[in-house]
């Protein structure tokens, strides 16, 4: 066990933080993807309603002229 601790200390395993940034960025990208997936369906339905109303107004004003 002492040899393993000595080897880990010499290889700087306890202090290695290079991969930490990559993992943090991957987690943040995952959170953004989940949030976007949850928000987009609501936005799509709202946009559909808005464009439907605009279409009705434009169509009715074109029919009156």
C-alpha positions in Angstrom: 0.0 0.0 0.0 2.9 2.3 0.8 4.3 1.7 -2.7 0.9 2.6 -4.3 0.7 5.9 -2.3 4.3 6.7 -3.2 3.6 6.0 -6.9 0.5 8.1 -6.9 2.3 11.0 -5.2 5.1 10.9 -7.8 2.7 10.8 -10.7 0.8 13.8 -9.2 -2.5 11.9 -9.4 -3.8 13.7 -6.3 -3.1 17.1 -7.8 -4.1 16.5 -11.5 -6.9 18.8 -12.5 -6.5 18.9 -16.3 -9.6 16.7 -17.0 -11.7 18.6 -14.5 -12.5 21.5 -16.9 -13.6 19.1 -19.7 -16.0 17.4 -17.3 -17.4 20.7 -16.1 -18.0 21.9 -19.7 -19.6 18.6 -20.6 -22.0 18.9 -17.6 -22.9 22.4 -18.5 -23.6 21.5 -22.1 -25.8 18.7 -20.8 -27.7 21.1 -18.5 -28.2 23.6 -21.4 -29.4 20.8 -23.7 -31.9 19.6 -21.1 -33.1 23.1 -20.5 -33.4 23.9 -24.2 -35.4 20.7 -24.7 -37.8 21.7 -21.9 -38.3 25.2 -23.1 -38.5 24.8 -26.9 -41.8 23.0 -27.1 -43.5 25.8 -25.2 -41.9 28.4 -27.4 -42.9 26.6 -30.6 -46.6 26.5 -29.5 -46.5 30.2 -28.6 -45.0 31.1 -32.0 -47.6 29.0 -33.7 -50.4 30.9 -31.9 -48.8 34.3 -32.7 -48.3 33.5 -36.4 -51.8 32.1 -36.6 -53.3 35.4 -35.2 -51.2 37.4 -37.7 -52.3 35.2 -40.5 -56.0 35.7 -39.5 -55.6 39.5 -39.3 -53.8 39.8 -42.7 -56.3 37.5 -44.3 -59.3 39.4 -43.0 -57.8 42.8 -44.0 -57.0 41.5 -47.5 -60.6 40.2 -47.9 -62.0 43.6 -46.9 -60.0 45.5 -49.5 
